[in-house]
Amino acid sequence: LVNQLPEANLILLRHLFGVLHHIEQNSGVNQMNAFNLALCIAPNMLWLPSPTGPEEESRSTKKVALLVQFLIENSGEIFGGDIVSLF
């Protein structure tokens, strides 16, 4: 799916997840592991197109957080092994 994105979107995601991966690599110092980062950033990345009840929004946020956590933890494989060299 990543390879089907427009180039500008792919570049943006590579940089975003490069930063998140770099932060996660220093979680021993900053306490921001992939799970914590995902909880912070997921609600700002994807959301439901129309207002729903709090239960549905909570379920949706949890699903997005799991996706973001997966992308952070596997960013090298998903976006290319050179993602760390962006910095």
N, C-alpha and C positions, 0 to 999 in steps of 0.2 A: 504493500500500500504506500509506503514511504516513497518509493520510486515513481509512483504515479502522481505525486504532488507537483504543482508548478515549481519551477526552480527557486523562485523568491521565497516561497513557503518552506521549501526544504532547507535553504540556507538559514532562514530564521530559526527553524526548529533545531538544526545542528548547533547553532550558536547558543540557543537557550538551554538545550540539554547538555551542551558542553559545559556551560557555567554551572548548572545544577549538579552534574557529575563531579566537577572540580570541588564544589562545596561539599558534596557527599564524601569525597575522598579524604576530607579533613574533619570528618564527624567526631573523631576522637577528641578534637579540640573545641569544635563549635557545637557539638550535640545535634547537628542537623544531618541525620541519616536520610536515606531515600524516603522512608515512610513519613518522617516529619516534614521534609521538603514537599512531598506530594500533598500532604494535608494543607500546607500553606498556599501552594500555587494552584492546585486543582480547581478550586471554586472560581478562579479567574480565567481558566483556560477554556472550559466547555460548560455549557449550561443548557437547560431545557428551553425550547423555543417559545413556550407559552407558560404563563404562571400555573403552578400546580400547588397541591397541598404540601405542608411541611414534611409529611412522611415520604412522598415521592421525591421531593427535593433532597432529602437526606439520603435516600437510596441512590439517587443519581450522583450525588457528590461522592459517595463511597466508591461507586464504580469508576468514576473519573480519577479519583485518588489512586485506586489500584492500577489503573492504566498508566498514570504519570509515574508512579513508583516503578513499575515494570520498565518504562522507557528510560528512567534515570539509571536503574541497575544494569540495563542492557544497552546503554547508549553506544558503546563501542561497536557492538555487533549490528545494531540497527542503523546508525548514522555513519559508520566507518571507523576503523581502528585509529585513524588520525585525529579523532575528535579532541583528544587531549592536547594535540599540538596546536590547536586554535589559539592557545594562550601561551 
